[in-house]
Every structure is written in structure tokens, then in C-alpha cells.
Amino acid sequence: MVNSTTLAHLNTHMDHMSTVLSSYAGRDKAIRSLAFYLQLRSTSSSHHSKELLALAKQLSAARLVSRQFNHPGMLKACRQIWQAFDSGRIGDPLEFLTGAAVTGIYTVYGVVELLAWLSDAKLLSLNAARLYKWCLYLWLSALINGIIRQLRIIHRKGIEKSKEDIWTLIGLSCDFISGFNSVPHKFLWAGKLSMRQTAAFSLTASIIGFYKLCCFQPLPPLLKMHILVTGAAGFIGSHTVLELLNAGYTVLCIDNFANAISVTDEHGNAISLKRVAEITGKPVPFENVDVCDEAALEKVFSSNKFDGVIHLAALKAVGESVAKPLQYYSNNLVASLNLIQMCLKYNVKNFVFSSSATVYGPPAELPITEKSPTGQGITNPYGQTKYMMEQILIDVGKANPEWNVILLRYFNPVGAHKSGLIGEDPKGIPNNLMPYVSQVAIGKLPVLTIYGDQFDTVDGTGVRDYIHVVDLAKGHVKAFDRIKAVGSVGTEIYNLGTGVGYSVRQMVDALKKVSGRDIPVKIGVPRPGDVASVYCDPSLAHEKLGWRAENGLEEMCADLWNWQTKNPQGFSN
């Protein structure tokens, strides 16, 4: 008889496989693997070789049709590459150029293949054979650029930290060996490999690609995880709760509205979280609890069984922290220590911490990686509390090897949920750039002050790594997905940013474009501690968490403006 644990594991596998196969890349890799497997079998089967080969060709034709629906995705990728280039923030030049070449070539490949397909069907009077030949040359060119890029990444990161990149390199190389055999010119091994050999190389590449998407790991003991989210009613908290619920997690939300505006219904429920419930169609349990109140916090832990914690609650205004340092040290550290103590007491061993790029201080070099120095030159108590909490959690993780601690270093979250139902609703005058800009655009504030226009940047104004809040929220989900999948990760640190820097003027111009409003600005002197540019390298999060920012500058500003216009008075509407 199948027990509940086995069923839970089976369901987890099925859910994960369903997610992979629901994506274009997952379906394409699966169909490709099956097609080359059948082609390989056809070379060794004397009874059904023709039938197997015919079925393999049908699957290849199905892939061709499916690829025609991927053109918008390729155009979006090209646009994102152009935005990165236009901002001058390209990271490693060779990696950027070869990556851009791969994207550009595949985009052109898609167009040429479409023309060849239509010509083959006699809908266009073009030479289909010649067009398909150009498709082959384009594909090989993309593979060459991909191989060069992977070699560069492996060289930069080192062999020990490049396992996934090495598998990618092997897959690309297998595809190139197989594809080059089809080149009509008798050069090197072109035309010398048998169909069985080329099918074997292509199947190897396909399986590697599908395996990377699936990332099969040891199964977690739990099908669902129950997560305590502190600071849940705020900007990042509400979006994180939404994404957790969408991903199948259950939550308990606590907040004392230290940062979020205290807008509640007649039962004391946070309006922001009621809107999350409206969006997801799922209940969002909430309790008004101050994490600094140890007795109230213990009541929460004693009444619930949590599998993990996301700790977002903290005072966070940089300027205010300079004016009120004792309040910040007391609140942020006491709250965090109380929470850790409760986790130890009630055997909660999975802890995701909301850290900040401020722990890096003024960057010594760009882009900032997780190995960049921390704790040096931090100019405000808020940043110091984030750095101190990181050190405390690192030490707790060392002392308790069974703990999983993931520190997420945020860069600059902006935007809002596409529904326009939840977004950033700061108390009083906004401390962050984009809520201030949007309030100027809608007329709540008279003018935006740009602090400095003589920095060594694209237009003289400061450059920062802005990330869509929905992408940031999904990073928390990916952190717990990793813990579920791997089981034991120890202590890990990830940058959550786009890797692309935008200047203040670029952000203002982007919001002007989506809003159609004039945004008055005036130039002020730089604030103490302001630096020209700050942006990160988020590649480790992509490698380990499978996370990558999906939204660009236009989406950030469009979603922010949608929220602002639907909620001109914030949640008080």
C-alpha cells in the first residue's frame, strides 16, 4: 500500500514536471529528446526503423511549429539586451557580446526559419532549401558564441563553481558536433558521421538541456511548507505573500505597521493582505504583532507549526536611521534576535532574511558580487543593522548545522503588481526615488530633487540597480524551493537585482513616457555617502536558485503608474 509520504513525494515530482513542461523551453527540450531517441532507435531496429524515423520527423515538425510562437519572447530578450547596452552596464564585455550574439542570431534564425517553412509549403516563392541552409549556418554561429561564452564564464568562476556551466558547455559542444556534420562542404568531420552518431550527440545535448530545466534533487519530506512572514503587510511583504500563495505555500502574516500605513478593516486585517487574498483567491491569515514583543511573538509560535520564516520586518528609512540610530539598533536587532530565539525554541530551521545592498558600503568594483567586501564604509545605522543581522545569522547557522539560512541582498525594488491592487504606499514623504517620482507625476508632490548631476555616469545622475518588486518577491519563493529540493543548503547569500544600472534621469524619463505627465525636477547637491553607480551581478541566484529578473524598466514604470493611478491615496482609497 502506498503511504502518504510516498504520495507526497510523487505529487511533488508531478508538480515540478508539470511546471517544467508548461514552459516553452521545457516542452521543446522534451520533444527534442524524444525525437532524437526515436531517431537513434531507428538506426538499430530492423523491423520498425522507417516508422520510428517517420515519427521522429513528425516530432521535429511539431517543434518547428512551436518555435513560431516564441518570436515575441526573442524580441523581448533583444529589447532587454539593448536596454543593458544603452545604459552602459554590460558586466563582462565578452560574456555580454557573446550572449547578445546568441540572442540576436536566434532571433534572426526564427525569422529565416519561418520564411523557409512558408516557402516549403508553397505559400512563398522563395528557395526553401537555401533558407534552411542559412538556418543551419545561423544555428552553428549561435552555438559557437554560446561555447565561447560558457568558456569565459567557467574561466571567471573557476571549475569548482561551474558545474552547471560545464554541463551547458558539453551540451552546446555535442550540438555543434552533430550540426557541423550537416554542413554541405567537405571540411573537418562534415558529412563523415553516421546518422546514429549524430543522433547520439544530439540526444546527449537534449537530455542535458532537459535535465538542467528539471534539476532533479532529493525529494523534500513535506509537500507544502507553512511559512511565517514578518513585515507582511508592507510593500515587499505583500508581494512576497502573494507569490508564496501562488506557488502553493501556506502562510501566517504578522506586522505592526511600523512602515506600512495602518489601513485595516473592521476586524483588524491589513487591507494590503485582503487585496492579496482577492488576487489569489486564497485566505491570508494575519495577526497584528510586533516582533519586538517577545510574549506576543511566542504566542504566535506556540499556536502554529512553521516550516520556515521570511524575516522582512524592520525599520528601513536610511535618513531617519541617521537621526534616530538608537531606535533603529534597538528595533531591528531586538526583533531579529527574538525571532531567531523563537525559531530555536520551536525547532524552525529554515530562515530567509531580507538583507540589503547597503551591507556592501561604497563598492570597490562593479558589478557587485556576493564575494564583494561587506561591512566597510556603511554610512547609516539601517545598513549597519542589516550587516549585523547577517553576521548573527551566519554564526547561528555555523552553530546549528541543521539550519538552512538564506540571506537575500535586495537592490532597489520598484513597481507594483500588474493588477494595480497592491503597491508601495509609504508613510508621509516617500524615502525612495520612484514612489516620490510617481507622486510628483500625479500631483501629490510639487517637484523632484535630483541629488547631483555631475557623477561619472551616462547622464551625470546616480545609477542604481532597480528590480521589479514581483521579481524580488519570486526570489523568496525560489529560496524556499531550493530548501525543499536540496534539503540541506547551510548558509547561502544571493544578490537580487537585474545586473543593469539605470540613472535617475532614465527612471524619470521612463515614468514620463508611461504616464504622459510632466515631472518637474530641480538639481540639488549630492547627499553624504552618495556614489555614482551601484549595480550587482545576479548570476549566482540564476545558477543556484533558478531565479532571474523577468521585468525590465518599462514594466517597472508601467506597473508603478498603474498602481498610482488606481490608488492615488494609496490603500486609504
N, C-alpha and C positions, 0 to 999 in steps of 0.2 A: 504493500500500500504506500502511496506517495505521501510523505509527511509535508507539513506546512512550510518548513524551511526550504525543502527542495522546490516546492511550488513557487515560493518567493524568489528563489534564485532563477528559476525558469522564466518567471514573469519579468524579472529584471533584464535577462538576456533578450527576451522578446521585445520589451520596451526599447532597449538600446538599438536592436536591429531595426525596429520599425522607424526609429529616428534617423538612422543612417540611410535606410532605403527610401525615406521620404524626401531626401535631398537629391538634387540633380547629380552631384558627384558620386553619391552612394549608388544610385541606380546605374549610372554609366559604368562604374568600376565593376559592379556585379554582372551586368550584361556582357561586358568585355571579357571578364574572366570566364564566363560560361561559354562564350563564343570561341575563345582560343582553346579551351579544354576540349570542346567538341571537334575543333579542327585537329588538335593533337591526336584525339582518339581515332579520327577518320584515317589517319596515316598508319594505324596499327590494326584496324578492323577490316577483315576481308569480306565480311558479309554486309555491313551497313555503311561502308565508307562514303558512298555517294549521298545517302540520306543524312548522315552526320554532317558532311560538308555543306549540304544544302541548308540544313538548319543553322549552322554556324554563319552562313552568309545572310540568312534572314535576320539573325540577331544583330549582325553588323549593320544591316539596313535599318533596323529599328534604332540603333544608336545614332545613325546619321539623321534620322527624323527628329529624334530627341534633342540633338545638338542645335537644331534650328530654333529651339525655344530658349537657348542660352545666350542669344545675342544681346538682350538688354543687360544681362549680368556682366558681359565682357565690356560693354560700353561704359557701364558704371565703374568697373575696375580701371579703365583707361582714364576716366574723369578724375578718379582719386589719385592716380599717378601724376596727372597733370597738376592737380592742386598741390601735391607734395613738391613737385619740381618748381612750381610758380612761387611757392613760399620759400624756396631755397633750403628746405630742411629735408635732405635726402639720405642722411646717415652715411653708411659706407658707399662711396661712389660706384664701385664695381658691382656690389650687390644690387644697388638701385638700378643701374643701367641694364644689367642682365635681366633683372626682374621685370623692368619696364619693357625690355625687348621681348621677353616671353609673352607678356600680356598683349603687347601690340601685334606680335606675329600671329598669335592665336585669334585675335580679333579679325585680322585680315584673312586668315585661314577660313574662318567661319563664313565670310562673305564669298570667297572664291569657291568654297565647297557648295554653298547654296546655288551659285551660278552653274556649277558643274552638274549638280543634281537636276536642276530645271532643264539644263541642256540635254542631259541624258534622257529625260522624259519628253524631249522634243518640244518643250514649251518655249525654249530659247534656241536661236540658230547659232549657237557657239560651239566650239570644238570641245566636247566634254572630256575626251581623253587628255587633251593638253591641259585643261583646267585641273583635272585630277592629278596630273603630273606635278603641277605647281603646288597643289596641296601637299604632296609628298615632300617637295623641297622646303616649303614653309614649316612643315612639321619637324623635319630634321634640323632646321635652323633654330626652332624653338627649343628642341632637345639639347642642342649644343650650348645655347645660352643658359639653359637650366642646369646643365652639368657644370659649366664654369661657375655659376652662382653657388651651387652646392659645395664645390671645392673651396671657394672663397669662405663660405660660412664655416666649414669644417676647420679650415686653417685659422680662422679668427677665434672660434670657440674652443678648439682643441679636440682631439679624438675622444677623450673620456666623456665629454659633454655633448657629443654629436651623434648619439646612436640613431635618432630619428633621421637626421640629415644623411647619415651613411646609408640607411635603408633607401631613402629617397634617391641618392646618387646611384645606388645599384639598380633601382627600378628604371631611372632615366637611361642608364647605360644599356640595360637589356633592350629597352625600346629602340634605342639608337642602332644597336647591332642588328636587330630584326628589320627595322625600317630601311637601313642603308642597303640591305640585300635587294631591295626593290628598285634601287637606282638603275636606270637603263644603261649607264656607261659601265663598262667592264673595268672597275677600279677597286683595288683592295679586295674585300670579300663580296662585293656587289655581284649578285647572281650566282654565288657559289654555295650558298646554304640551301639545304633541303627544306621543304615545307614543314617537316617535322621539327627541324632545328629552329626555324623562325617562329613556329607556333610555341615552342618551349620557352624561348626568350620572351615572347610577348605575354605568355601566360604568367611567367615569373613576375614581370613588371605589373601586370594587372592584379595579381594576388597581393603584392607588396602595397599597391595603392589602396586596395580594399581593406587590407589588414590595418593600415595606418588610420583609415577612417573609423574602423570598428574599435581599435585599441582594446582588444580583449584583455581583461585584467582579472585577478582573483575576485570572485563574487563577494559582495558585501553581506553581512549577516542580516541586514534589515532591508525590507523592500522600500519602506518610507522612513524618513527621518523627521523628527519633531524638533523644530528649531526655535530657540528663544532669540528674539530680535530686540535689542535695546535701541532707544532713539528711533523707534519705528515710525513715528508719525511725521518725521521730518522729510526733507527733500529727497535725500538718498535713501532713507529708511523706507518710505512708502513705495518707491520704485523697486527696491530690493524685495520687499514683501510680495509685491505683485509678481515678480519674476520667479520667486520661490514657489508661490502657489501654482503658477503656470507650469512649473517643472515637476509638480507632484509632491512637493514637500508640504508639511503642515507646520503652522507657526503659532506662537503666542507673542503678541506685541506689547511692549511696555515703553512708556515715555512719560516725562513730567513737563513737557512743553517748555523746556529751558530755551530752546532755539526755535521750535515750531510754534506758530501762533496758536494759542489755546482756543481752537474752534471745535466745539463738541456739540453733540445732540443732547436731547433731554435726559439721556441715560449716561452721559459722560463719555460716549465713544468719540474718538477722533474723526472729524469729517474726512480728512485725507484718507484714512483707512476704510471708512464707509464707502468712499468712491473706489478704492481698490476692490472691495467686495462687489461693487456694481460692475466693474470691468471684468473681473474674473468669474463672477457668478459663484464664488465660494465664500464661506464665512471667514471673518478676520477677527479672532478674539483679541481684545485689547484690555489692558489694565493701566490705570494712571499710577505709576510707580517711579519714585526717584531712586536710582541705583545707589545713591549715597546713603539711602536709608536702609541699613543692614537688616533690620527687623522686617520691613516690608518686602525686601528682596528675598529673604529666607522663606517668607510665606509663599512667594511665587514658586520657589524651587521645591518646597515641601509638598505643594499641591499638584505638581506636574512632574512628568518624567521626560527630560530633554535628552536628545541625542547630540545636540550641538548648540553653540551660541554664536551669534554675529553681534559683535560689540561696536555699535555706532554712536552710542550716547556720549556726548562731550560738549563742553563749551568750545566754540570754534572761531570766534571773531579775532583775527590777528591783532588789529588795532586795540581792541578792548583788552586783550590779554596783556599788552604792554602797560596799559593804565591800571589794570587790576590783576597783577601777577599772582597774588596770594589766592584770590578767588579761583583762578584757573588751575593752579597747582593743587589746591585743596579738592575742587570738584572732580577734575579729570583723573587724578591719581587715586583718590579715595574710592570713587565709583568703580574704577577698574580693579582695584585690589579687592573690594567687596565681591565683585563678580567672580574673580578668579578663586577666591576663598570658597564661594558657594559651589563652584564647579568641582573643586577638590572634595568638598564635603559630600556632595551628591553624585559623585562619580560621573561627571560630564567631561568627556575627554577630547572633544572636538571644538576648537576655538578659532574663529575667524575674526581678525581685528582690523578695524578701519583706521589705517595709518595714513600718512600724508607725504607728499613730495617735499614738505618743509624739513623733513629729517635730514635731507641731503645738504641743507645750507646752500650758500652760493656754489654753483657747480664748477669744479676744476676743469672739466671737459664735457663735451656734448657728443652724442646723446648720453643721458644718464642711464647707467645700468644698475642692476641690483648690487653690483660689486663696488659702485662708487662710494667714496667715504661718506659716513653719516656722523651726525653729532658735532660737526665742526662749523663754526660760524653761524649757527642758528640764531636769528635776530629777534625772536619773540618767544614768550612763555608758552604760547599754544604749541609751537613747533617742538619746544623742549619737552612738553608733556607727552607728545606723540613719540619722541625718541626714547624717553624714559620708559614708556609703556612697552615699546618694542623690546628693550633690554630686559625688563621684568619677565615678559612672556618667553623670551629666548631662554632665560635662566630657569623658568618653571618647566619649559619643555625639556631642558637638559636633566633636571631633577626628576622628571616624570616621563620616562621614555615611551610610555604607552600613550602619551598625549599626542594629538595632531594639532599643530599651531600653524596657521597660515596668515601672514601679515600682508595686507594689500595696501600698497602705497599709491593713493589716488593722486592724479594730477588735477585738472581743473574741470569738474563736472558742470555741464550746461545742458540746456534743452528741457524737454518735458515729454511725458507720454503722448503718443500720437493722438489719443482720444481727446486731449485737452482737459481731462478731468482732474489730473494731478500734475503738480509742477512746483517750482520754488516760490514760496510765499514768505519772504524774510520779514522779521520784525523791524519796524522802523525803516531807516535808510539802509538800502542794501549794502553789504560789505563787498560783495563780489561784482565783477565787471558786468556780466551780461544781464542779470536782473536789473541793475542800475540803468543799463542802456535801454532795455525794453520799457522801463518806467518813464524814461525821458521820451521815448518814441510815442508812448500812449498819452503823455501829457501830465503824468503824476509828478514828475520832477522837471525842473527847467532846463538844465544843461549838464552835460557830462564833462568832467575834468579829466584830461589825459595827463598823467603824471610823467612828463618827459617826452620829447620828440627828437632827441639828439643821440639816441642809443645807436650802436653799430648793428642795425638791423635793416630789413628791406625798406622800411619807410621811416625809420628813426624812433618808432614807438616799440614798447616792450613786446617780446614774443613769448607766448606760453603754449603749452600742450593742452588744448581743450578736448574734452571727451564727452560724448553724449551720455547723459545720466542713465539711459536704458542699457547702453553697452556696459557701463560701470556696474549697474545692478546685476547684469548677467555674469559678471566676473565673480560675484559672491556665489552664485549658483554653481559655476564651474569649479569653484574651490571645494564645495561640498560634494560635487560629483566626483572629484578626484579622490577625496577622502573615502567615499563609498566604494569606488572602484579599486583603489590600491589597498585600503585597509589601514596601512601604517605609513605615513609620509614624514613623521618627525616635525621639524620646523622648517617652513619654506617661506620665501619672500618673493613677491611679484610686483612689478610696476604695472599699473593700469592706466594707460594713456594711448594715444594714437601713434606716437612717434613722429608726428607732424606738428610743427610750431606755426601758430598764426599770430600776427601782430594785433595790437589794439585797434588800429585803423582798419585792418582787414575784417575784424569781427564787427566793428561798427558798420562798415560798408555792406557786409553780408546781411545784417539786420535791416539796414535801409532798403536793400533790394527786396527782401521778402515782405516787408511791411509797407513799402511805398511811402514811408513817413520821413520827414526831415528830422535829423538828430543833431541838435546844436552841441558843439564841443568847444572847450577852451583848453589851452595848454597850461599846465602847472609845472612846478619843479618836481623832479623825481623825489620819491619818498626815501627815507633812510633804509638802506639794505636792498633797494631795487636793483636788479641786474638786467642785462639786455635780453638774454634768452634763456629759457628753461624748457627742455623737452626730453622725452625719455626714449629708450629702446625697449619696446614691449615684447620682444621676440621670445623671451623666456616664458611668458604667460601663454603665448601661442604654442610653444613646444610642449610644455608640461600640462597646461590646463585645457588646451584646445580652444583657447579664447582669443578673439581678435575683435577690435572695434569695427563695427559694420557701418556706422553712420559718419558722414563727413560734415563739413562746415554748413552746407546748405540745409541738411536735415536738422542739425542742431538749432539753427536760427529759425527755420520754419516751424519746428515743434514748439520752441520757446514762444514765438509770436502767436501761435495758435492758442497756447495756454493763456497768454497775457490778454488777448482779445476776448476770450471766452470768460475770463475771470479777472476783470480789471481791478477788482478789490481783493483779489486772492480768494481764499476759502471763505472769507466773510460774505461773499455774494450769497 
